[in-house]
């Protein structure tokens, strides 16, 4: 698994080398978006599957997962129920929806005013429709991405008042702050880097995400096949499964050792250091996924 950590360091170095090209923080990047998927094409930089999005995580024990992520440093934003009970947690920079079900599957959910178009985009890209149902007059379709258990869910409902974080992630943190821990959005864990997904075929995975409007930021064969894509809502990291790729949420900080020590002192368990990579750690979540924490 040790090689798995090298690309994240390369990713941060690549952002540093971008200089003025590093995206700057925009306090209105989410609030100003309309339902961009309704008029854009798949090749357009404005194409989106929806106008709002959350990272979706299935859990067998919703309360245990809520406690875990709040202990980690996220705050409970709202709770609700559609086909399953759910709770959304955020730190103002990422938004995670925890769902009470038996799958423990990580995915992405989009809320769209152009449901049929979004469904067609997914099908045309090669995603498999695995479930569809209705709730409170909303259609909900669940797709499985090729070569992975990860789901993309689309909901034909968009509320302009729906909470969307507009904070800082690794994609828009100015590089001049990379070594200044006081500029990172979270005192507990630094800054969100990506949703890491394992893949057996990196190039096919990149092509899939690009068909959905994602822009490829990094694409490399060294030290193993890996790539980074984003649609501004989500940052997806694809890492070759044979090299130890794991599904997980990644975070960066220049003083990660100190942050992890404080998490341990606060009672966070299941933290393991990565042999051969100073100040890099993994935390096993209640759902069996990983939180990956790296020194920047």
Secondary structure, DSSP 8 states (H G I E B T S, - for coil): -GGGGHHHHHHHHHHHHTGGGS----TTTTTT---GGGT--TTSTT--S-SEEEEEEEES-HHHHHHHHHHHT-EEEEEEESSSEEEEEE-SS-EEEEEESS---EEEEEE-S-HHHHHHHHHHHT-EEEEEEEETTEEEEEEE-TTSS-EEEEES---TTS----S--TTTS-GGGTT-GGGSSBTTTBEEEEEEEEES-HHHHHHHHHHTT-EEEEEE-SSSSEEEEE-SS-EEEEEEGGGT---EEEEEETTHHHHHHHHHHTT---EEE-TTSTT-EEEE-TTS-EEEEEE-
